[in-house]
Amino acid sequence: MYKYDQYDNQIIQDRVSQFRGQTERYLNGQLKEEEFLPLRLQNGLYVQRLAPMLRINVPYGMINSAQLRRLAHIARHYDKGYCHVSTRQNIQFNWPDLAEVPDILAELAEVEMHATQSSGNCIRNTTSDQFAGIAADEIVDPRPYCEIVRQWSSLHPEFAFLPRKFKIAVTGSDTDRAAIQVHDVGLQVIKNEAGETGFRVLVGGGLGRTPVIGSLLREFLPEEHLLTYLDSILRVYNLLGRRDNKYKARIKILVKAMGIGAFKEKVEAEWAHIKGGPATLTQEEIERSKSFFTSPLYEEIDDVSVQADIDGIAADNIAFSKWLTRNTFAHKVPGYIAAVLSLKPTGVAPGDITDNQLDIIADLADKYSFGEARTTHDQNIVLTDIKKSELFEFWKTVKAAGFATPNIGTLTDMICCPGGDFCSLANAKSIPVAEAIQRRFDDLDYVYDIGDLDLNISGCMNACGHHHVGHIGVLGVDKKGKEFYQVQLGGSANEDAALGKVLGPAFEQDDMPDIIDKLLNVYVDQRNEDELFIDTYSRIGLQPFKESVYAKQ
């Protein structure tokens, strides 16, 4: 895991001091609201419906036990005892006092955390695969390149005030667990036929008001040119992106308006001027970044033997067996396994986690996973390096802590933004809809029969809940001051990325569990053997679902 150097620490300390002065001047009336706005945004501070919201960066999802304990302390002493894992792997506090935000940032700096560039029209937190470095299907570990991008983008003076926010996601596997096709820039680390490392580059993806699947910009970009090529993309966007209308200012609008061919011509022309220049990565710099992500001291373990022991325990313990099936992930090192801590128990807002639970995860990370954890873009927590021989003991602990709901990848493991309960941009509440659906489908046998299914809920068109790419997507809309919910079907954020299609007229909040039930009934009636929901939808299309949902009773 990357450790801050003297430059990182100095930058963050200076930033905290600077923002403390800005906040004091604002509270004293020396800065106007419009003057303070861009300053607070570049430090992760939003003004929400009921209180400020502070967004903390978790670069590419990696977080250590000391940082988890500090987040617990902040939740306990500066907030209301909990925080929220966002769909960009960040941590959000929903109730800080504005006057105390500089103190929070100072405390975060002590454990190498910050909120810089977690909002505003700049390059945001780079996200990645939550199983990076341990996945058996991984081609190249993307984390060193994520760190290089983080360092390049931090307070980059040329890109501090872009037309709009800019998001980069990186994956190192053929299986896309980072949703790279729906980001401003998506990078897949690959090997060419000669065995050289490089990037498949996508551009112009994104959700929000105008959802777009990214376009292929380069099939293979040699690794040493990563930063110069990103510079070229950002320069073209910074120069040509619209600034007269924030709803048309994202790079996806520019790429769509120009066409990918014309956009690529501009990028390649810009790149011709800087290719091979000072920002070209040397092999020494690449190896330096890789040195922060070496494998921990794994033990040599007889995987066959420990797996047999686990299978024997699972045969006698149904709850453990269900958790094993749903909440664990294969590890590339024999005798080890990764486990997903579900933040989706019924009755809890998806992604919320308490101060006490953060302390428990820190203890679990220290005891079982070399002191490290990962946040995920589907709002859970992962511990990646658990010995299989300790897995049953680990499960009993996470079960007592409320993290063992065996629902990962199912209907109730839903993505959900905070919605109208907190966000001033939302048209409708998201959390009550999520809870109602969780309570309606609390029969795990039925949920398992339905199988893998992505249900995503957003409270407005900004799509923080990624509803466009849910197999079932739910969007909160406003109709004459009343909250309604529009349903979309057929989306995907994976390597088969697709945008959902609107089912039809929106529904009232109380109807949503029934609507989901009708959709699932169509799937159960129409599916072929071993077909998942998305497979059946792809085969039969929207119409059968529409006919069932809107049929007159």
Residue pairs with C-beta under 8 A, 6 or more apart in sequence:
1 62
1 64
1 292
1 293
1 372
2 59
2 62
2 147
2 289
2 292
2 293
3 112
3 292
4 12
4 112
8 112
8 154
9 109
9 112
11 154
11 155
12 109
12 112
12 114
12 116
13 109
15 43
15 105
15 114
15 116
15 155
16 102
16 105
16 106
16 109
16 114
19 39
19 40
19 43
19 101
19 102
19 105
20 102
20 105
20 106
22 31
22 36
22 39
22 40
23 40
23 98
23 99
23 101
23 102
25 31
26 35
26 36
26 39
27 98
27 99
31 39
38 120
38 161
40 46
40 47
41 119
41 120
42 116
42 117
42 119
42 120
42 122
42 160
43 101
43 105
43 115
43 116
44 54
44 55
44 56
44 57
44 115
44 116
44 117
44 118
44 119
45 52
45 53
45 54
45 55
45 98
45 101
45 115
45 119
46 52
46 53
46 54
46 55
46 119
47 53
47 424
48 94
48 422
48 423
48 424
49 420
49 421
49 422
49 423
49 424
49 426
50 95
50 422
51 94
51 95
51 96
52 96
52 97
52 98
52 101
53 92
53 93
53 94
53 96
53 422
53 423
54 92
54 93
54 96
54 101
54 104
54 115
55 86
55 90
55 91
55 92
55 115
55 118
55 119
56 71
56 90
56 91
56 92
56 93
56 108
56 113
56 114
56 115
56 118
57 90
57 113
57 114
57 115
57 116
57 117
57 118
57 125
58 89
58 90
58 91
58 113
58 125
58 375
59 125
59 126
59 146
59 147
59 150
60 89
60 126
60 127
60 128
60 132
60 142
60 143
60 146
60 147
60 150
60 170
61 89
61 127
61 128
61 130
61 374
61 375
61 376
61 377
62 143
62 372
62 374
63 372
63 373
63 374
63 375
64 365
64 371
64 372
64 373
65 362
65 363
65 365
65 366
65 371
65 372
65 373
66 111
66 362
66 371
67 111
67 112
67 113
68 358
68 359
68 361
68 362
68 365
68 373
69 358
69 359
69 362
70 107
70 108
70 110
70 111
70 113
71 83
71 91
71 113
71 358
72 355
72 356
72 358
72 359
72 362
73 107
73 355
74 83
74 93
74 104
74 107
74 108
75 81
75 82
75 83
75 93
75 354
75 355
75 358
76 355
78 93
78 96
78 97
78 100
78 103
78 104
79 93
79 94
79 95
79 96
80 94
80 95
81 354
81 355
82 352
82 353
82 354
82 355
83 91
83 92
83 93
83 94
83 352
83 353
83 358
84 91
84 92
84 93
84 94
84 349
84 351
84 352
84 353
84 418
85 91
85 92
85 343
85 351
85 352
85 353
85 375
85 376
85 379
85 380
85 381
86 92
86 351
86 379
86 464
87 377
87 378
87 379
87 415
87 417
87 464
87 465
87 466
88 124
88 125
88 127
88 167
88 377
89 125
89 127
89 128
89 130
89 374
89 375
89 376
89 377
90 118
90 125
90 375
91 375
92 418
93 104
94 418
94 422
96 104
105 114
105 115
108 114
108 115
116 154
116 155
117 123
117 124
117 125
117 153
117 154
117 155
118 124
118 125
119 165
120 165
121 161
121 162
121 163
121 164
121 165
121 166
122 153
122 156
122 159
122 160
122 161
122 162
122 165
122 166
123 153
123 156
123 159
123 162
123 166
123 167
123 168
123 234
124 165
124 166
124 167
124 168
126 146
126 149
126 150
126 153
126 168
126 169
126 170
127 167
127 168
127 169
127 170
127 178
127 183
127 377
128 142
128 143
128 146
128 169
128 170
128 171
128 172
128 178
129 135
129 138
129 142
129 170
129 171
129 172
129 173
129 177
129 178
130 177
130 374
130 375
130 376
130 377
130 382
131 138
131 177
131 329
131 338
131 374
131 382
131 384
132 138
132 141
132 142
132 143
132 146
132 171
132 172
133 141
133 143
133 293
133 295
133 384
134 331
134 332
134 333
134 336
134 338
134 384
134 385
135 172
135 173
135 175
135 329
135 330
135 332
136 330
136 331
136 332
137 173
137 174
137 175
138 172
138 173
138 332
139 172
139 173
139 174
139 189
139 190
139 191
140 172
140 189
140 190
140 191
140 197
141 172
141 189
141 290
141 293
142 170
142 171
142 172
142 178
142 187
142 189
143 293
144 286
144 289
144 290
144 292
144 293
145 170
145 187
145 189
145 199
145 223
145 226
145 289
146 170
147 289
147 292
147 293
148 226
148 227
148 281
148 285
148 286
148 289
149 168
149 170
149 226
149 227
149 230
152 227
152 230
152 279
153 159
153 168
158 231
158 234
158 235
158 238
159 166
159 234
159 238
162 234
162 237
162 238
162 241
163 237
163 238
163 241
163 242
163 243
163 249
163 250
163 251
164 241
164 246
164 249
164 250
164 251
165 250
166 184
166 185
166 234
166 237
166 251
167 183
167 184
167 185
167 206
168 183
168 184
168 185
168 186
168 187
168 230
169 178
169 179
169 180
169 183
169 185
169 186
169 187
170 178
170 180
170 186
170 187
170 188
170 189
171 177
171 178
171 180
171 186
171 187
171 188
171 189
172 188
172 189
174 495
175 494
175 495
176 188
176 493
176 494
176 495
176 497
177 494
178 186
178 377
179 186
179 377
179 466
179 469
179 493
179 494
179 497
180 186
180 187
180 188
180 202
180 205
180 214
181 202
181 205
181 213
181 214
181 493
181 495
181 497
182 205
182 206
182 207
182 211
182 212
182 213
182 214
182 466
182 468
182 469
182 493
182 497
183 202
183 205
183 206
183 214
184 203
184 204
184 205
184 206
184 250
184 251
184 252
185 201
185 202
185 203
185 214
185 230
185 233
186 201
186 202
186 203
186 205
186 214
187 199
187 200
187 201
187 202
187 226
188 199
188 200
188 202
189 197
189 198
189 199
189 223
190 197
190 198
190 199
190 200
190 220
191 197
191 198
192 198
192 220
196 222
196 223
197 222
197 223
198 220
198 221
198 222
198 223
199 218
199 220
199 221
199 223
199 226
200 216
200 218
200 219
200 220
200 221
201 216
201 217
201 218
201 221
201 229
202 214
202 215
202 216
202 217
203 214
203 215
203 217
203 233
203 251
203 255
203 260
203 263
204 212
204 214
204 215
204 251
204 252
204 254
204 255
204 256
204 260
204 263
205 212
205 213
205 214
205 215
205 252
205 497
206 212
206 214
206 250
206 251
206 252
207 463
207 466
207 467
207 468
207 469
208 250
208 461
208 462
208 463
209 247
209 461
209 462
210 247
210 248
210 250
210 252
210 253
210 256
211 463
211 468
211 469
211 499
212 252
212 255
212 256
213 497
213 498
213 499
214 252
214 497
215 255
215 260
216 260
217 233
217 260
217 263
217 264
217 267
218 229
218 264
221 229
223 281
223 286
224 280
224 281
224 282
224 283
224 286
225 271
225 275
225 280
225 281
226 281
227 279
227 280
227 281
228 271
228 274
228 275
228 276
228 277
228 279
228 280
229 267
229 271
231 270
231 274
231 279
232 267
232 268
232 270
232 271
232 274
233 251
233 267
235 270
236 254
236 263
236 266
236 267
236 270
237 251
237 254
240 254
240 258
240 266
241 249
241 250
241 251
241 253
241 254
242 248
242 249
242 253
242 254
243 249
254 263
255 263
258 266
295 333
296 370
296 385
298 333
298 335
298 336
298 385
299 335
299 387
300 335
301 334
301 335
301 336
301 387
301 388
301 389
302 334
302 335
303 334
303 335
303 388
306 335
306 387
306 388
306 389
307 388
309 388
309 389
310 324
310 388
310 391
310 392
313 320
313 392
314 320
314 321
314 324
315 321
317 392
319 399
319 404
319 406
320 392
320 395
322 406
322 444
322 448
323 395
323 399
323 404
323 406
324 391
325 406
326 406
326 407
326 408
326 409
326 410
327 339
327 340
327 341
327 342
327 404
327 406
327 408
328 337
328 338
328 339
328 340
328 391
329 337
329 338
329 339
329 340
329 382
330 337
330 338
331 337
331 338
331 384
331 385
335 387
335 388
335 389
336 385
336 386
336 387
336 388
337 386
337 388
337 391
338 382
338 383
338 384
338 385
338 386
339 382
339 383
339 386
339 391
339 394
339 395
339 398
340 376
340 380
340 381
340 382
340 408
341 361
341 380
341 381
341 382
341 383
341 398
341 403
341 404
342 380
342 403
342 404
342 405
342 406
342 407
342 408
342 413
343 350
343 351
343 352
343 353
343 379
343 380
343 381
343 403
344 350
344 351
344 379
344 380
344 405
344 407
344 412
344 413
344 414
344 438
345 402
345 405
346 405
346 412
346 435
346 438
346 439
346 442
347 435
347 438
347 439
349 416
349 418
349 431
349 434
349 435
350 379
350 414
350 415
350 416
350 431
350 434
351 379
351 380
351 416
353 361
353 381
357 401
357 402
357 403
360 397
360 401
361 373
361 381
361 383
361 403
362 373
364 383
364 394
364 397
364 398
365 371
365 372
365 373
365 383
368 383
368 385
368 386
368 387
368 390
368 394
369 383
369 384
369 385
369 386
370 385
372 383
372 384
372 385
373 381
373 382
373 383
373 384
374 381
374 382
374 383
374 384
375 381
375 382
376 382
378 413
378 415
379 415
379 416
380 408
380 413
381 403
386 394
395 404
398 404
405 412
406 444
407 413
407 444
407 447
409 452
409 453
410 447
410 448
410 450
410 451
410 452
410 453
411 437
411 441
411 447
411 450
411 453
411 455
411 516
411 520
412 437
412 438
412 441
412 442
412 447
414 434
414 437
414 438
414 455
414 456
414 457
415 454
415 455
415 456
415 457
415 465
415 466
415 470
416 430
416 431
416 433
416 434
416 456
416 457
416 465
417 423
417 426
417 430
417 457
417 458
417 459
417 464
417 465
418 426
418 430
418 431
418 459
418 464
419 426
419 428
419 429
419 430
419 431
419 457
419 458
419 459
419 460
419 465
419 476
420 426
420 427
420 428
420 429
420 430
420 459
420 476
420 483
421 429
421 430
421 431
421 432
423 459
423 460
423 464
425 459
425 460
425 462
426 459
426 460
426 476
427 459
427 460
427 461
427 476
427 477
427 478
427 483
428 459
428 460
428 476
428 477
428 478
428 483
428 484
428 485
428 509
429 459
429 476
429 483
429 509
430 457
430 458
430 459
430 465
430 474
430 476
432 509
433 457
433 474
433 476
433 485
433 509
433 512
434 457
436 509
436 510
436 512
436 513
437 455
437 512
437 513
437 516
439 513
440 513
440 516
440 517
441 447
441 513
441 516
449 524
450 520
450 523
450 524
450 533
451 532
451 533
452 532
452 533
453 471
453 472
453 532
453 533
453 534
454 469
454 470
454 471
454 472
454 491
454 492
454 493
454 534
455 470
455 471
455 472
455 473
455 474
455 516
456 465
456 466
456 467
456 468
456 469
456 470
456 472
456 473
456 474
456 491
457 465
457 467
457 470
457 473
457 474
457 476
458 464
458 465
458 466
458 467
458 473
458 474
458 475
458 476
459 465
459 476
460 475
460 476
461 475
463 475
465 474
466 473
466 493
467 473
467 474
467 475
467 488
467 491
467 500
468 488
468 491
468 499
468 500
469 491
469 492
469 493
469 497
469 498
469 499
469 500
470 488
470 491
470 500
471 489
471 490
471 491
471 492
471 500
471 533
471 534
471 537
472 487
472 488
472 489
472 500
472 516
472 519
472 533
473 487
473 488
473 489
473 491
473 500
474 485
474 486
474 487
474 488
474 512
475 485
475 486
475 487
475 488
476 483
476 484
476 485
477 483
477 484
477 485
477 486
477 506
478 484
479 506
482 508
483 508
483 509
484 506
484 507
484 508
484 509
485 506
485 507
485 508
485 509
485 512
486 502
486 503
486 505
486 506
486 507
487 502
487 503
487 504
487 506
487 507
487 515
487 519
487 549
488 500
488 501
488 502
488 503
489 500
489 501
489 503
489 519
489 537
489 542
489 545
490 498
490 499
490 500
490 501
490 534
490 537
490 538
490 542
491 498
491 499
491 500
492 498
492 534
501 542
503 542
503 545
503 546
503 549
504 546
504 549
504 550
505 550
507 515
515 549
518 545
518 548
518 549
519 545
519 548
519 549
520 533
521 548
522 544
522 545
522 548
523 533
523 536
523 537
526 536
526 540
526 544
527 533
527 535
527 536
528 536
528 539
531 539
537 545
